[in-house]
Amino acid sequence: MASTARRSDGRYQIVDEPRPGALARFAMNPMIPIIVFMIFGSFWYVLSPGGLLFILNSLALGGPTRAREIAFACLAVLAKDAGGAALAIGWPRTPDLAPVLPYLEVIPLAVGLWLAYQVFLLQSRSHHIREHLARRRGEK
């Protein structure tokens, strides 16, 4: 059961309830950033449209796990892009690894996708609470 706290205006607020800020109008279903992350990948190293959408959505939703969502989104982009770049330039350069190098390239991609999925799960909770409260208020 979620705990509650009394706000300054005398109303109760659920502790897990998102606190949207100025970017609340840009909040989207977390399914959109994860699809963009999976399909478009990155156009340049370190610039992943899916990662940027995850960070924007995290700020827009204003959920209680916002810092963790941003950290995981940055780690997902870093794991996918930096790990892939290191393998693409030939690190590690040992002839013994030449036959398995294509399989090693899957590891950074898998780690990046797993981290992106963790961000999706964290944002889904805030998104569903936000939708539920909006329906109760008659906004949607």
C-alpha positions in Angstrom: 0.0 0.0 0.0 1.4 3.4 -1.0 1.9 5.9 1.8 0.4 9.4 1.6 1.6 12.8 2.8 -0.3 15.9 3.5 0.5 18.8 1.1 0.6 22.4 2.0 -2.9 23.0 0.6 -4.4 20.4 2.9 -4.9 17.7 0.3 -3.3 14.3 0.4 -0.8 13.1 -2.2 0.4 9.6 -2.9 4.1 9.5 -2.5 4.5 7.6 -5.8 2.4 10.1 -7.6 4.3 11.8 -10.5 5.0 15.5 -10.0 5.0 16.8 -13.5 6.7 20.1 -14.2 6.8 22.5 -17.1 7.5 19.7 -19.6 4.3 17.8 -18.6 2.7 18.5 -22.0 5.5 16.5 -23.7 4.9 13.3 -21.7 4.4 10.3 -23.8 3.9 6.6 -23.5 7.2 5.0 -22.7 6.6 2.5 -25.6 7.5 5.3 -28.0 11.1 5.9 -26.8 11.9 2.2 -26.5 10.7 1.6 -30.1 12.8 4.5 -31.3 15.8 3.2 -29.3 15.4 -0.3 -30.9 14.7 0.8 -34.5 16.8 3.9 -35.0 19.7 3.1 -32.7 22.1 6.0 -33.0 22.8 8.3 -35.9 26.1 9.5 -34.4 27.9 8.0 -31.5 26.6 9.3 -28.2 23.5 10.8 -29.9 20.7 8.3 -29.6 17.2 9.6 -30.4 15.7 6.9 -28.2 18.0 7.9 -25.3 17.1 11.5 -25.7 13.4 10.7 -25.8 13.8 8.6 -22.6 15.4 11.6 -20.9 12.8 14.1 -22.1 10.0 11.7 -21.1 11.6 11.3 -17.7 11.6 15.0 -17.1 8.1 15.4 -18.5 6.6 12.6 -16.4 8.2 13.8 -13.2 8.1 10.4 -11.5 9.8 9.5 -8.3 12.4 7.4 -10.1 13.5 10.3 -12.5 17.2 10.3 -11.5 17.4 6.5 -12.0 15.6 6.7 -15.3 18.1 9.4 -16.6 21.1 7.4 -15.4 19.9 4.2 -17.0 19.1 6.0 -20.3 22.6 7.5 -20.4 24.2 4.1 -19.5 22.1 2.4 -22.2 23.4 4.8 -24.9 26.9 4.6 -23.6 26.9 0.8 -23.5 25.4 0.4 -26.9 27.5 3.1 -28.7 30.8 3.0 -26.9 31.0 -0.7 -26.6 30.0 -1.1 -30.3 32.5 1.5 -31.3 35.3 -0.2 -29.3 34.7 -3.5 -31.1 34.3 -1.8 -34.5 37.7 -0.2 -34.3 39.2 -3.6 -33.5 39.6 -3.6 -29.8 40.8 -6.1 -28.5 43.3 -6.8 -31.4 44.2 -10.4 -30.8 44.1 -12.9 -33.6 42.6 -15.5 -31.2 39.4 -13.4 -30.9 38.9 -12.9 -34.7 36.4 -15.8 -35.1 34.3 -14.7 -32.1 34.4 -10.9 -32.7 31.0 -10.9 -34.5 29.5 -12.6 -31.4 31.2 -10.1 -29.1 29.5 -7.2 -30.9 26.1 -8.5 -29.6 27.1 -7.9 -26.0 27.1 -4.1 -26.0 23.8 -4.1 -27.9 22.2 -6.5 -25.5 23.4 -4.5 -22.5 22.1 -1.3 -24.0 18.7 -2.8 -24.8 18.4 -4.3 -21.3 19.1 -0.9 -19.8 16.6 0.7 -22.1 14.0 -1.9 -21.1 14.7 -1.0 -17.4 14.0 2.6 -18.2 10.8 1.6 -20.0 9.6 -0.3 -16.9 10.4 2.6 -14.5 8.6 5.1 -16.8 5.6 2.8 -17.4 4.7 3.0 -13.7 4.7 6.8 -13.6 2.9 6.9 -16.9 0.1 4.6 -15.8 -0.4 6.5 -12.5 -0.5 9.8 -14.5 -3.1 8.4 -16.9 -5.2 7.0 -14.1 -5.2 10.3 -12.2 -6.0 12.3 -15.4 -9.0 10.0 -16.1 -10.3 10.5 -12.6 -10.0 14.2 -13.0 -11.8 14.0 -16.3 -8.9 15.4 -18.4 -8.8 12.5 -20.9 
